[in-house]
Amino acid sequence: MLSMLFNAMFLHIYLPCKFMETIIVLIIKNKKGLITDNYKPVHITSVVSKILELLLLDKLQFQLETSSNQFGYKSKHGTDMCVYTLKQITKYYNQQSSPVNICFKSI
């Protein structure tokens, strides 16, 4: 049944709105830390949409290329590595008495 559903969705280029809905639940990261900024958001999606995501990832993962500078949504990488790298680069250039200019792009 799922195979027929997914094939029909691709045939008609249609993704139901329910597949896009998520519930965001905040979970405490570290119980010993400060409560004010110690949460991580977890997105809860439907089981059917998660199955579709896993099937697509399995079929397409070999066609996806990422940069070595990408940290999020990558196996064995996390945004904490990105923050650490940014801090180390900033620290290095500050020790060299060099100005540090940083630009962030909002998506």
Residue pairs with C-beta under 8 A, 6 or more apart in sequence:
2 48
2 51
5 48
6 52
6 55
9 15
9 16
18 46
18 49
19 45
19 46
19 48
19 49
19 52
20 49
21 45
21 46
22 43
22 44
22 45
23 43
23 44
24 41
24 42
24 43
24 44
25 41
25 42
25 44
26 39
26 40
26 41
26 42
27 39
27 40
27 41
27 42
28 35
28 38
28 39
29 38
29 39
29 40
30 38
66 74
70 77
71 77
71 78
71 79
71 81
71 82
71 85
72 78
72 79
72 82
86 102
89 100
90 100
90 102
93 99
93 100
94 100
